C-alpha cells in the first residue's frame, strides 16, 4: 500500500526538522495543485510548521516552510534536584 501525499509531506518535514523547505519542493511532494492543503493537513496532525515569505529583487515572492519538532525536556534525577 502506498503512502498518501499527506504522509509523504509529513515524512519529509520529519526527515528535515528545523530546515526551511521551499514551496517548490513541497509542490513536488504534495502535488502541484494541492500542496498547501497537504501542509494544512500536516499541521492538523500536530506538526508546528512555520511559514516565511521572501521577495527577490524583482518582487517575486517565494514561500518557505519549517517544521519545528517539540523540545523534549529532560527530567532531573532525584540527586540533581537541590
C-alpha positions in Angstrom: 0.0 0.0 0.0 1.5 3.3 -1.0 1.7 6.4 1.3 -0.8 9.3 0.9 0.6 12.7 -0.2 -0.1 13.9 3.3 2.1 11.1 4.7 4.8 11.9 2.2 4.8 15.6 3.2 4.7 14.7 6.9 7.7 12.3 6.5 9.6 15.0 4.6 9.2 17.5 7.3 10.2 14.9 9.9 13.3 14.0 7.9 14.3 17.7 7.7 13.5 19.3 11.1 14.3 23.0 11.5 15.1 23.3 7.8 13.3 25.9 5.6 11.7 23.9 2.7 10.7 25.8 -0.4 7.1 25.8 -1.7 8.5 24.3 -4.9 10.0 21.4 -3.1 6.6 20.8 -1.3 4.8 21.1 -4.6 6.9 18.2 -5.9 6.0 16.1 -2.9 2.4 17.1 -2.2 1.0 17.7 -5.7 1.1 20.8 -7.7 -2.5 21.8 -7.1 -2.9 20.6 -3.5 0.5 21.1 -1.7 -1.0 23.9 0.5 -3.8 21.5 1.6 -1.2 18.8 2.5 0.7 21.3 4.6 -2.5 22.3 6.4 -3.3 18.6 7.0 0.1 18.0 8.4 -0.4 21.0 10.8 -3.7 19.4 11.9 -1.7 16.2 12.7 0.1 18.3 15.4 3.2 19.5 13.5 4.4 23.0 14.3 5.1 24.4 10.9 6.2 28.0 10.3 5.9 30.0 7.1 8.1 32.8 5.8 7.9 34.7 2.5 11.0 36.2 0.8 10.9 38.5 -2.2 13.6 38.6 -4.8 15.0 41.8 -6.4 12.1 41.8 -9.0 9.5 41.5 -6.2 8.5 37.9 -6.9 7.6 36.1 -3.6 8.9 32.7 -2.6 7.4 30.8 0.3 9.3 28.6 2.7 8.0 26.3 5.5 9.8 24.9 8.5 8.9 22.1 10.9 10.0 22.7 14.5 9.7 19.4 16.5 8.7 19.6 20.1 11.6 20.0 22.6 11.8 17.1 25.0 12.8 18.4 28.4 15.0 16.2 30.4 13.5 15.2 33.8 16.1 15.9 36.5 17.3 12.9 38.5 16.5 12.9 42.2 20.1 13.6 43.2 20.2 16.6 40.7 17.3 18.4 42.5 18.5 20.8 45.1 
